[in-house]
């Protein structure tokens, strides 16, 4: 496999992952970003913890989707992340009205 073949493969995998994200984002209520991963989730709990003067975050998510191109199963029932880095949690806005996909609009 050449370097160009590998680059094309990785590009196609990223595009496929983006398409999957676009298809599933409407199923979730929150976006969670950590230093290592990006998640969509319907339930998020972030707790700041302290141990020996060090502060870390314990993030618990339920009904989640993980942005990871190398992960074969991206839907996860329960996720727990422990991190010393920043955690960003955003609630996704839901449209007031949703048109049927086959309505022609």
C-alpha positions as CSV (number, residue, x, y, z in Angstrom):
1,X,0.0,0.0,0.0
2,X,1.5,3.3,-1.0
3,X,1.4,6.5,1.1
4,X,-1.1,8.0,-1.3
5,X,-3.4,4.9,-1.0
6,X,-3.2,5.2,2.8
7,X,-4.0,8.9,2.7
8,X,-7.0,8.3,0.4
9,X,-8.2,5.6,2.7
10,X,-8.0,7.9,5.8
11,X,-9.7,10.7,3.9
12,X,-12.6,8.3,2.9
13,X,-12.9,7.1,6.5
14,X,-13.1,10.7,7.8
15,X,-15.7,11.6,5.2
16,X,-17.7,8.5,6.1
17,X,-17.5,9.4,9.8
18,X,-18.7,12.9,9.1
19,X,-21.6,11.6,7.1
20,X,-22.6,9.3,10.0
21,X,-22.3,12.3,12.4
22,X,-24.6,14.3,10.2
23,X,-27.1,11.5,10.2
24,X,-27.2,10.9,13.9
25,X,-26.7,14.4,15.5
26,X,-30.4,15.0,15.6
27,X,-30.8,12.0,17.9
28,X,-28.8,13.6,20.7
29,X,-29.2,16.5,23.1
30,X,-25.6,17.3,24.1
31,X,-22.2,17.6,22.6
32,X,-19.2,16.8,24.8
33,X,-15.7,17.5,23.9
34,X,-12.6,16.3,25.9
35,X,-8.9,16.5,25.0
36,X,-9.1,13.0,23.4
37,X,-12.6,12.5,22.0
38,X,-15.8,14.2,20.8
39,X,-19.2,12.7,21.9
40,X,-22.9,13.2,21.3
41,X,-25.0,12.1,24.3
42,X,-28.5,12.4,25.7
43,X,-27.4,12.5,29.3
44,X,-24.2,14.2,30.7
45,X,-23.0,14.6,34.2
46,X,-19.7,16.4,35.0
47,X,-18.2,16.3,38.5
48,X,-15.1,18.2,39.6
49,X,-13.1,16.0,41.9
50,X,-10.0,16.7,44.0
51,X,-7.3,14.3,45.1
52,X,-4.1,15.4,46.8
53,X,-4.4,18.9,45.5
54,X,-5.0,17.8,41.9
55,X,-8.4,18.7,40.3
56,X,-9.8,16.4,37.7
57,X,-13.2,15.9,36.0
58,X,-15.3,12.8,36.0
59,X,-17.7,12.9,33.0
60,X,-20.5,10.3,32.8
61,X,-22.6,10.0,29.7
62,X,-25.5,7.8,28.7
63,X,-26.8,6.9,25.3
64,X,-23.7,8.3,23.5
65,X,-22.1,8.3,20.1
66,X,-18.3,8.6,19.8
67,X,-16.4,10.4,17.1
68,X,-13.6,7.9,16.5
69,X,-12.7,6.8,12.9
70,X,-11.0,3.6,14.1
71,X,-13.8,2.5,16.4
72,X,-16.1,-0.2,14.9
73,X,-19.1,0.5,17.2
74,X,-19.6,4.2,17.8
75,X,-22.9,3.9,19.7
76,X,-22.2,3.4,23.5
77,X,-24.8,2.9,26.3
78,X,-22.6,4.3,29.1
79,X,-19.3,6.2,29.0
80,X,-17.2,7.4,31.9
81,X,-14.2,9.8,31.2
82,X,-11.7,10.8,33.8
83,X,-9.6,13.8,32.7
84,X,-7.3,16.5,34.1
85,X,-8.0,18.7,31.0
86,X,-10.9,20.9,30.0
87,X,-14.3,19.5,29.3
88,X,-16.8,21.3,27.1
89,X,-20.5,20.4,27.3
90,X,-23.0,22.1,25.0
91,X,-26.7,21.5,24.8
92,X,-27.8,21.2,21.2
93,X,-30.6,23.4,20.0
94,X,-33.7,21.6,18.7
95,X,-35.6,23.2,15.8
96,X,-39.0,24.5,16.7
97,X,-40.5,22.8,13.7
98,X,-39.1,19.9,11.7
99,X,-40.3,19.3,8.2
100,X,-40.6,15.7,6.9
101,X,-37.7,14.7,4.8
102,X,-39.9,13.8,1.8
103,X,-42.0,16.9,1.9
104,X,-40.2,18.5,-1.1
105,X,-39.1,21.7,0.8
